[in-house]
Amino acid sequence: MLRVWRLRQKNGIKSLICLPDTAPISKVEATKRFGADVCLVEGCYDDAYRKALELKESKGYTFVHPFDDENVIAGQGTIALEY
């Protein structure tokens, strides 16, 4: 997700992260510090996931899965090379 954050920041793209309302406050605050808007969704991860997909369809947002995506996996595999 660091790569997504950097590209978003570099290109001035807004981001909205859907998190369950049970997410630790430290995660919510860290997400906000990275410049993302946070949508807290009542329930668990699956509920937040569904909300993100709803927003993708209704608003035309691009959806980036937090872990089940070939590009995310490749990015995680190269993160050490970035430092």
Protein Blocks (a to p, Z undefined) as FASTA:
>chain_A
ZZmmmmmmmnopacdddddfkbcfklmmmmmmnopacdddehdfklmmmmmmmmmmmnop
acddfklcfklmmmmmmmmmmZZ
